[in-house]
Every structure is written in structure tokens, then in C-alpha cells.
Amino acid sequence: MSQTLPAGDIFVFQFPWFLKVAEDRILEGIKKDRPEIIVSDRTVKIEDQLISDFARKIDQYIKENYEKIDSVRETEILRRK
């Protein structure tokens, strides 16, 4: 609907086994494309694992480089610092 592609033009389902293989590529895409806005829900659990635990590098990069500007329940809207 927004006529945009994911950062780095990489899409994977956020399952632990997919992100184990693709996390570095996704992180490099985020760094390269520098999206202005990121939508994040750090409370998401998949197979009893928090997404922030099995995508730790991406989560850390977002925490360091983005700031919360709004939220809807647990979902945060973040803007690049």
C-alpha cells in the first residue's frame, strides 16, 4: 500500500530460523537505506522467544539510532535520530 520495499529489498518472515540466516543482510539493508520511520513491536514472541532476543543486532541498531515518536499499544513508531 505504501509502494515501498523493505530496507535492503529483503523480506523474510520473522521466524528465528529465517532471521538466523538473514539478520546480517537485513541489518546492512537498514543501515544502507536509512529508513526515516520504523514500526516496531519488541513484545512479539515466536515459539516463546522475544523477537528482540533472536534479532538482537537489529534491535540494538534500532535502539541506538531511532527514537520513539508515538505508539499504539505495544507497537512503537520510531524516527531516525
Secondary structure as GFF3:
##gff-version 3
##sequence-region A 1 81
A	DSSP	three_ten_helix	7	9	.	.	.	ID=ss1
A	DSSP	alpha_helix	16	33	.	.	.	ID=ss2
A	DSSP	beta_strand	37	40	.	.	.	ID=ss3
A	DSSP	beta_strand	45	46	.	.	.	ID=ss4
A	DSSP	beta_strand	49	50	.	.	.	ID=ss5
A	DSSP	alpha_helix	51	54	.	.	.	ID=ss6
A	DSSP	alpha_helix	56	65	.	.	.	ID=ss7
A	DSSP	beta_strand	66	72	.	.	.	ID=ss8
A	DSSP	beta_strand	75	80	.	.	.	ID=ss9
###
